[in-house]
Amino acid sequence: MAARLGNAPFNSEVMSPAGSDQGSATLIRQRFSPGLIMAAGDAVTGLRLPAASKGKIFYIKNTGTNQLAILYVYPAVGNAVNSLAVNSPIQLGPQTSATFIAGDSTTWHTIPVVPS
């Protein structure tokens, strides 16, 4: 579903997280940027961001309600999120969200700065 953010289309997607590691996590497609991605964490599965590209933005919301419903958000292979090690996932708690902004071609930054 596409809405508009200024002159740019703004995508809203409900995704099903999958996999238990970076290679098998559900891939968020680059074309969704800017976009709101909603997914229910389950403490096992996750989403994988596309390769960082300066200016790309994703708003990711963990819609999980169980207190153990962690949503893992992995960077693309060779990328990092905040100060985490390369290829390491960030964990979004249930009913939390963060804005992921690519600052360059290798790093995603979050607002708010989710503990990492």
Contacts in CASP RR format, 6 or more apart in sequence:
PFRMAT RR
TARGET T0000
AUTHOR 0000-0000-0000
METHOD contacts of the structure
MODEL  1
MAARLGNAPFNSEVMSPAGSDQGSATLIRQRFSPGLIMAAGDAVTGLRLP
AASKGKIFYIKNTGTNQLAILYVYPAVGNAVNSLAVNSPIQLGPQTSATF
IAGDSTTWHTIPVVPS
1 11 0 8 1.000
1 12 0 8 1.000
1 13 0 8 1.000
2 9 0 8 1.000
2 10 0 8 1.000
2 11 0 8 1.000
2 12 0 8 1.000
3 9 0 8 1.000
3 10 0 8 1.000
3 11 0 8 1.000
3 12 0 8 1.000
4 10 0 8 1.000
5 34 0 8 1.000
8 34 0 8 1.000
10 34 0 8 1.000
10 35 0 8 1.000
10 36 0 8 1.000
11 31 0 8 1.000
11 32 0 8 1.000
11 33 0 8 1.000
11 34 0 8 1.000
11 35 0 8 1.000
11 36 0 8 1.000
12 35 0 8 1.000
12 36 0 8 1.000
12 38 0 8 1.000
13 28 0 8 1.000
13 32 0 8 1.000
13 35 0 8 1.000
13 36 0 8 1.000
13 37 0 8 1.000
13 38 0 8 1.000
14 38 0 8 1.000
14 39 0 8 1.000
15 26 0 8 1.000
15 28 0 8 1.000
15 37 0 8 1.000
15 38 0 8 1.000
15 39 0 8 1.000
15 47 0 8 1.000
16 26 0 8 1.000
16 39 0 8 1.000
17 25 0 8 1.000
17 26 0 8 1.000
17 39 0 8 1.000
17 40 0 8 1.000
17 41 0 8 1.000
17 42 0 8 1.000
17 45 0 8 1.000
17 46 0 8 1.000
17 47 0 8 1.000
17 71 0 8 1.000
17 72 0 8 1.000
18 24 0 8 1.000
18 25 0 8 1.000
18 26 0 8 1.000
18 45 0 8 1.000
18 46 0 8 1.000
19 25 0 8 1.000
19 26 0 8 1.000
19 44 0 8 1.000
19 45 0 8 1.000
19 46 0 8 1.000
20 44 0 8 1.000
20 45 0 8 1.000
21 74 0 8 1.000
22 48 0 8 1.000
22 74 0 8 1.000
22 75 0 8 1.000
22 77 0 8 1.000
22 87 0 8 1.000
22 89 0 8 1.000
23 48 0 8 1.000
23 74 0 8 1.000
23 77 0 8 1.000
25 45 0 8 1.000
25 46 0 8 1.000
25 47 0 8 1.000
25 48 0 8 1.000
25 72 0 8 1.000
25 74 0 8 1.000
25 89 0 8 1.000
26 39 0 8 1.000
26 45 0 8 1.000
26 46 0 8 1.000
26 47 0 8 1.000
26 48 0 8 1.000
27 47 0 8 1.000
27 48 0 8 1.000
27 50 0 8 1.000
28 37 0 8 1.000
28 47 0 8 1.000
28 48 0 8 1.000
28 49 0 8 1.000
28 50 0 8 1.000
28 58 0 8 1.000
29 50 0 8 1.000
30 50 0 8 1.000
30 51 0 8 1.000
30 53 0 8 1.000
30 56 0 8 1.000
32 58 0 8 1.000
33 50 0 8 1.000
33 55 0 8 1.000
33 56 0 8 1.000
33 57 0 8 1.000
33 58 0 8 1.000
34 56 0 8 1.000
34 57 0 8 1.000
34 58 0 8 1.000
34 59 0 8 1.000
35 57 0 8 1.000
35 58 0 8 1.000
35 59 0 8 1.000
36 58 0 8 1.000
36 59 0 8 1.000
36 61 0 8 1.000
37 47 0 8 1.000
37 58 0 8 1.000
37 59 0 8 1.000
37 60 0 8 1.000
37 61 0 8 1.000
38 60 0 8 1.000
38 61 0 8 1.000
38 63 0 8 1.000
39 46 0 8 1.000
39 47 0 8 1.000
39 60 0 8 1.000
39 61 0 8 1.000
39 62 0 8 1.000
39 63 0 8 1.000
39 71 0 8 1.000
40 62 0 8 1.000
40 63 0 8 1.000
40 64 0 8 1.000
40 65 0 8 1.000
40 69 0 8 1.000
40 71 0 8 1.000
41 62 0 8 1.000
41 63 0 8 1.000
41 64 0 8 1.000
41 69 0 8 1.000
41 70 0 8 1.000
41 71 0 8 1.000
41 72 0 8 1.000
41 92 0 8 1.000
41 94 0 8 1.000
42 64 0 8 1.000
42 66 0 8 1.000
42 69 0 8 1.000
42 70 0 8 1.000
42 71 0 8 1.000
43 68 0 8 1.000
43 69 0 8 1.000
43 70 0 8 1.000
45 72 0 8 1.000
46 71 0 8 1.000
46 72 0 8 1.000
46 73 0 8 1.000
46 74 0 8 1.000
46 89 0 8 1.000
47 60 0 8 1.000
47 71 0 8 1.000
47 72 0 8 1.000
47 73 0 8 1.000
47 74 0 8 1.000
48 73 0 8 1.000
48 74 0 8 1.000
48 75 0 8 1.000
48 76 0 8 1.000
49 58 0 8 1.000
49 73 0 8 1.000
49 74 0 8 1.000
49 75 0 8 1.000
49 76 0 8 1.000
49 79 0 8 1.000
49 81 0 8 1.000
49 100 0 8 1.000
49 108 0 8 1.000
50 56 0 8 1.000
50 76 0 8 1.000
51 76 0 8 1.000
51 79 0 8 1.000
51 105 0 8 1.000
52 75 0 8 1.000
52 76 0 8 1.000
52 79 0 8 1.000
52 102 0 8 1.000
52 103 0 8 1.000
52 104 0 8 1.000
52 105 0 8 1.000
52 106 0 8 1.000
52 107 0 8 1.000
52 108 0 8 1.000
53 102 0 8 1.000
53 105 0 8 1.000
54 102 0 8 1.000
54 103 0 8 1.000
54 104 0 8 1.000
54 105 0 8 1.000
55 101 0 8 1.000
55 102 0 8 1.000
55 103 0 8 1.000
56 101 0 8 1.000
56 102 0 8 1.000
57 99 0 8 1.000
57 100 0 8 1.000
57 101 0 8 1.000
57 102 0 8 1.000
58 99 0 8 1.000
58 100 0 8 1.000
59 97 0 8 1.000
59 98 0 8 1.000
59 99 0 8 1.000
59 100 0 8 1.000
60 71 0 8 1.000
60 73 0 8 1.000
60 92 0 8 1.000
60 97 0 8 1.000
60 98 0 8 1.000
60 99 0 8 1.000
60 100 0 8 1.000
61 96 0 8 1.000
61 97 0 8 1.000
62 69 0 8 1.000
62 70 0 8 1.000
62 71 0 8 1.000
62 92 0 8 1.000
62 93 0 8 1.000
62 94 0 8 1.000
62 95 0 8 1.000
62 96 0 8 1.000
62 97 0 8 1.000
63 95 0 8 1.000
64 71 0 8 1.000
64 94 0 8 1.000
64 95 0 8 1.000
65 94 0 8 1.000
65 95 0 8 1.000
66 94 0 8 1.000
67 94 0 8 1.000
68 94 0 8 1.000
69 93 0 8 1.000
69 94 0 8 1.000
70 91 0 8 1.000
70 92 0 8 1.000
70 93 0 8 1.000
70 94 0 8 1.000
71 91 0 8 1.000
71 92 0 8 1.000
71 93 0 8 1.000
72 89 0 8 1.000
72 90 0 8 1.000
72 91 0 8 1.000
73 81 0 8 1.000
73 89 0 8 1.000
73 90 0 8 1.000
73 91 0 8 1.000
73 92 0 8 1.000
73 98 0 8 1.000
73 100 0 8 1.000
74 87 0 8 1.000
74 88 0 8 1.000
74 89 0 8 1.000
75 81 0 8 1.000
75 86 0 8 1.000
75 87 0 8 1.000
75 88 0 8 1.000
75 89 0 8 1.000
75 108 0 8 1.000
77 87 0 8 1.000
78 86 0 8 1.000
78 87 0 8 1.000
78 106 0 8 1.000
79 86 0 8 1.000
79 87 0 8 1.000
79 106 0 8 1.000
79 107 0 8 1.000
79 108 0 8 1.000
80 86 0 8 1.000
80 87 0 8 1.000
80 88 0 8 1.000
80 106 0 8 1.000
80 107 0 8 1.000
80 108 0 8 1.000
81 88 0 8 1.000
81 89 0 8 1.000
81 90 0 8 1.000
81 100 0 8 1.000
81 107 0 8 1.000
81 108 0 8 1.000
81 109 0 8 1.000
81 110 0 8 1.000
81 116 0 8 1.000
82 90 0 8 1.000
82 108 0 8 1.000
82 109 0 8 1.000
82 110 0 8 1.000
82 113 0 8 1.000
82 114 0 8 1.000
82 116 0 8 1.000
83 116 0 8 1.000
84 90 0 8 1.000
84 116 0 8 1.000
90 98 0 8 1.000
90 110 0 8 1.000
90 114 0 8 1.000
90 116 0 8 1.000
91 114 0 8 1.000
92 98 0 8 1.000
92 114 0 8 1.000
96 114 0 8 1.000
98 110 0 8 1.000
98 111 0 8 1.000
98 112 0 8 1.000
98 114 0 8 1.000
99 110 0 8 1.000
99 111 0 8 1.000
100 108 0 8 1.000
100 109 0 8 1.000
100 110 0 8 1.000
101 108 0 8 1.000
101 109 0 8 1.000
101 110 0 8 1.000
101 111 0 8 1.000
102 108 0 8 1.000
102 109 0 8 1.000
103 109 0 8 1.000
110 116 0 8 1.000
END
